[in-house]
Amino acid sequence: MSDVRYSKMSAYELQQEIAALTEKARKAEQLGMVNEFSVLERKVTMAKAYLLNPDDFKKVKYIKLTEIPVSISKLII
C-alpha cells in the first residue's frame, strides 16, 4: 500500500492496490483478525469506487454499494 490518494492513481494503480488489499484481507481473515479484515474490505470498496465513471449514473438510481445482496442504497445527484 502506498500513501498516494486514490484520486491521484491511474486505473492500473487502483487495480494493483485492490489486488494487494484483497490479498491482505484474505490473510487477515485466515488469521482470525476480524477487525483488520473489515477495515481492508472497506478500503477495497473505496478503491473500487474510484474506478467508476460518474457519467454512468442517472439523476436517481438504485445502486448496490457492497457485496451484501440486501444492502441497496439510493444515490441522488
C-alpha positions in Angstrom: 0.0 0.0 0.0 1.2 3.5 -0.7 0.4 6.9 0.7 -0.9 8.2 -2.6 -4.5 9.2 -2.6 -6.8 7.1 -4.7 -7.9 10.1 -6.6 -4.4 10.6 -7.9 -3.9 7.0 -9.0 -4.4 5.6 -12.5 -6.8 2.8 -13.2 -3.9 0.4 -13.4 -2.6 1.6 -10.0 -6.0 1.2 -8.4 -6.3 -2.3 -9.7 -2.9 -3.2 -8.2 -4.0 -1.6 -4.9 -7.2 -3.6 -4.9 -5.3 -6.8 -5.6 -2.9 -6.1 -2.7 -5.6 -5.1 -0.3 -7.7 -8.2 -1.2 -4.7 -10.4 -0.5 -4.1 -8.8 2.8 -7.8 -9.1 3.7 -7.7 -12.8 2.8 -4.7 -13.4 5.1 -6.3 -11.4 7.9 -9.4 -13.5 7.6 -7.4 -16.7 7.7 -5.6 -15.5 10.9 -8.9 -14.6 12.5 -8.2 -10.9 12.6 -11.9 -9.8 12.1 -11.3 -6.1 12.7 -8.4 -5.9 10.3 -10.4 -7.9 7.7 -13.3 -5.4 7.9 -11.0 -2.4 7.5 -9.3 -3.9 4.5 -12.6 -4.8 2.9 -13.8 -1.2 3.3 -10.6 0.0 1.7 -11.2 -2.3 -1.3 -14.7 -0.9 -1.7 -13.4 2.7 -1.6 -10.7 1.9 -4.2 -13.3 0.2 -6.5 -15.4 3.3 -6.2 -12.6 5.3 -7.9 -12.9 3.1 -10.9 -16.5 4.0 -11.5 -17.4 6.6 -14.2 -19.6 9.4 -12.7 -21.2 9.9 -16.1 -22.8 6.4 -15.9 -25.1 7.5 -13.1 -28.6 8.8 -13.6 -30.2 11.6 -11.5 -31.9 9.0 -9.2 -30.8 5.4 -9.4 -30.6 2.5 -7.0 -27.1 1.0 -6.9 -25.6 -1.8 -5.0 -22.8 -0.4 -2.8 -21.5 -3.6 -1.2 -21.3 -7.3 -1.9 -24.2 -7.9 0.5 -27.4 -8.6 -1.5 -29.8 -6.9 0.9 -27.8 -3.7 1.1 -29.1 -1.4 -1.6 -28.8 2.3 -1.4 -30.3 5.2 -3.2 -28.0 7.7 -4.9 -29.4 11.2 -5.5 -27.5 13.6 -7.6 
